[in-house]
Amino acid sequence: MLTDRHRQRGVTLVELMIACLIALIALSAVLTVYSAGAKHSAQLLQQAHLHQQLHALMHLISRDLARAGYWHFDPTLQAPGDNPFQNLMNQLRIQAYKGESPDSCILFSYDLDQDGLVGVGACKGAECAVETGNDHDNVEQFGFRLRDAGVQSRYGGSGLECDSGYWQTLNDPAMEVTRLKFTQHSSCQNLLESERECAAESPRLIQRAVEIQLSGQLRNKPDVNNTIAQWVRIRNARLSEGTPL
């Protein structure tokens, strides 16, 4: 007759240790796959955030830049060639802030409030408009520049230069802008003899476009980076009436 001890069933210690080892291996595989997936998802989110930041900056720059040179005027009283937003001081210019890469700053102006005067936000008194052709009630001299790994926008100050005035950074502090470059392209049309090339002594219409290159990376993860480029057509052609090209 079998005793109770011989009727007992179960697993041995060796079997239990083998089962635990298999479970640990399976759990390790699951955690490895989960960790890799989480890391990949985090990289995708970071790349998407950087992509969104760069495209938001490009959209802001291109939309504002397209307005360069706009002037609200009465053609029965004023000549298009007298556009104050296209003179030597206020016309579209490409420069660089000291110490930054070449062609990383662009300056321009346009008639934001449609009063025909260049708003500098600095003149005082009614005589300002009469004497200088400027307007003191708002700022209509703009710019974008690369400085300290950030894209900055000009919002005021005296002197339309890349190293003067007041500027504010537009991009997320977690992002570094590694490249900002503006390249101006232009075509010229002779208004007296359309079949001939432009000459310094003849009136001409200059149409322009600006190529923008923008690169950035995450400040603490330089492997997360991106580069975008875009062409911006300047809507307002520049009329030159026999002045040097």
C-alpha angles and dihedrals in degrees: 000000000000117000124224089256092061093048094058117108131193145112128295124238091254092054091049092051091049091050091050091050092052090048091050091050091050092047091049091052091050092049091048092052091045092048092049091047093048091048092049091048091050091051091049091051091048091048091048091050092050091046091051092048093051094047092047090053092046092049092050094048096044096047093050094042093053089067094058114136098015113153127182105213143147108250090203091061105026135044119234089230090064092066105145090201090062100047124112094273100044105029122108110285134173119214138135137246112249110276095014127106119282119273092014096127130063128190128194144142140211139180099267098170094034095233095126094241129105108248111219099162091223109081119097130202135023091280091067095082093043097050103036107016089239132127124221102198100079144003120260100163110096141177147165124214144171114242132156093352092306139101111241131194125210115235105166150329136109123295121033098240135121092247099045137064130034122309135180130201115246106188130081112273088232089065129072120207105218098178137023117166132169122198120185120213122187142179125201130213122197106227095199100044110018093188092058130073121259117278130196093239097051132073112258141178117227118201117195143193130183125215113211124199117189128180131176145165139191110273096233097030111048090174087072100074141136142186128208134178136195140176119226121198112215103228096206114067118211117244114209118189105203098310124131116289 
